[in-house]
Amino acid sequence: MASVDVRERLRQHFDALPPEKQAGGWNAMWEQNVTPWDRGEPSPALVDTLQYKLPQIEASSFQDTSSNKAHHQPTRRKKALVPGCGRGYDVLLLASYGYDAYGLDTSTLAIQGAQELARSPDRDIQYPPVTSSGTAAGPGTATFLEADFFSNDFLSQTHPPAPQNQNPSASTPEQPSQSSEEEPSKTFDLIYDYTFLCALPPSLRPAWSKRMSQLLSPAGGILICLEFPLKKPPSSGGPPHGLTRELYEQLLNRPGKGVEYTKPHQEGSEGGEEGGQGEGERGRGGGGYVIEDRTTEMPRDALVKVERWKAERTHEVGKGVDFVSVWKHVQ
Ligand SMILES: C[S@@+](CC[C@H](N)C(=O)[O-])C[C@H]1O[C@@H](n2cnc3c(N)ncnc32)[C@H](O)[C@@H]1O
């Protein structure tokens, strides 16, 4: 566990930066070795999700849509994205499960560290190839990009244009190039968020959910969130900023829409489920909890929860508390 002092240094460093400068503020933390989030291994909860849960979820969505032709096609190599990947342990894990996996981080040092790990001679021992239902056989690639999750610049590397036909007389319609203002059509089959949402300043949360919705494939793409930290009072600041089940729901059900939060000593929405804000600190009046949005209609780009469960195995810091939630586009 990180010492309180290291956590306090992290909090103070980001307290002094305006939200728009925070993405650029992480490299200094990597430089000074203030990296209490770095667990040195992939997330055990992600291992269990890939091994046991995802095959079940995919099998049940296959049954639901068995008339859908896409499911009858041979398994192609799927693309996975890990925003804010740090040293990239989870990216290497996803590649070992057959995904072409991309890790993004704005920190030069984090990306250098990840690239070193990817070249390590022990990589095949630490990340042996695993064949799982629904993914192509054999390991996929692991690519690390120094890039901002909110910018479109990295998409030309994650989705390079298909090789041009050698015969100039055979005309293929040219793909329009994508400017950063356009909505991306380049999407991922799986996105994994662990300690990324909680690393962002709260004002960027609506942009996070909009971006997740844009980048997740509407054709069965899966967003996996390892919800953390669920027991930390939101009013105590961050990073990591305390999160709740209700916050994930509200953000992902209404991508891009702002969230209203309680003021100190004001009641938030009722959350009876474990890991929700009905438990623990909300009653202590600290503020920063979600006020329920009672709008009933779901926007077209909404992500809906497929399943949520308490992580049986997870990093030490989240034991007994972390939940995993899986989200898809509304069909
Ligand atoms: C708390 S660390 C978590 C790293 C990693 N997920 C892990 O568990 O080891 C958050 C990471 O997000 C990166 N980051 C912050 N804002 C980003 C952004 N807008 N785009 C990409 N990476 C970002 C930081 O550089 C930092 O390495």
The ligand as a Tripos MOL2 file, in Angstrom:
@<TRIPOS>MOLECULE
LIG
   27    29     1     0     0
SMALL
NO_CHARGES

@<TRIPOS>ATOM
      1 C1         -3.6230    6.5550  -11.9730 C.3       1 LIG1
      2 S1         -2.6680    6.2230  -13.3850 S.3       1 LIG1
      3 C2         -3.2260    4.5750  -13.7960 C.3       1 LIG1
      4 C3         -2.3220    3.8020  -14.7080 C.3       1 LIG1
      5 C4         -2.7790    2.3740  -15.0330 C.3       1 LIG1
      6 N1         -4.1810    2.3040  -15.4060 N.3       1 LIG1
      7 C5         -2.4980    1.4400  -13.9030 C.2       1 LIG1
      8 O1         -3.4530    0.9550  -13.2740 O.co2     1 LIG1
      9 O2         -1.3120    1.1770  -13.6120 O.co2     1 LIG1
     10 C6         -3.5110    7.2040  -14.5930 C.3       1 LIG1
     11 C7         -2.7510    7.2920  -15.9100 C.3       1 LIG1
     12 O3         -3.5740    7.9950  -16.8420 O.3       1 LIG1
     13 C8         -2.7440    8.7970  -17.6710 C.3       1 LIG1
     14 N2         -3.5880    9.8620  -18.2330 N.ar      1 LIG1
     15 C9         -4.1640   10.9080  -17.5840 C.ar      1 LIG1
     16 N3         -4.9210   11.6300  -18.4340 N.ar      1 LIG1
     17 C10        -4.8290   11.0170  -19.6510 C.ar      1 LIG1
     18 C11        -5.4100   11.2700  -20.9120 C.ar      1 LIG1
     19 N4         -6.2210   12.3220  -21.1210 N.pl3     1 LIG1
     20 N5         -5.1370   10.4230  -21.9360 N.ar      1 LIG1
     21 C12        -4.3150    9.3490  -21.7450 C.ar      1 LIG1
     22 N6         -3.7230    9.0840  -20.5620 N.ar      1 LIG1
     23 C13        -3.9940    9.8900  -19.5250 C.ar      1 LIG1
     24 C14        -1.6510    9.2840  -16.7290 C.3       1 LIG1
     25 O4         -0.4820    9.6630  -17.3850 O.3       1 LIG1
     26 C15        -1.4450    8.0660  -15.8200 C.3       1 LIG1
     27 O5         -0.3800    7.2620  -16.2620 O.3       1 LIG1
@<TRIPOS>BOND
     1     1     2 1
     2     2     3 1
     3     2    10 1
     4     3     4 1
     5     4     5 1
     6     5     6 1
     7     5     7 1
     8     7     8 2
     9     7     9 1
    10    10    11 1
    11    11    12 1
    12    11    26 1
    13    12    13 1
    14    13    14 1
    15    13    24 1
    16    14    15 ar
    17    14    23 ar
    18    15    16 ar
    19    16    17 ar
    20    17    18 ar
    21    17    23 ar
    22    18    19 1
    23    18    20 ar
    24    20    21 ar
    25    21    22 ar
    26    22    23 ar
    27    24    25 1
    28    24    26 1
    29    26    27 1
@<TRIPOS>SUBSTRUCTURE
     1 LIG1         1 GROUP 0 **** ****
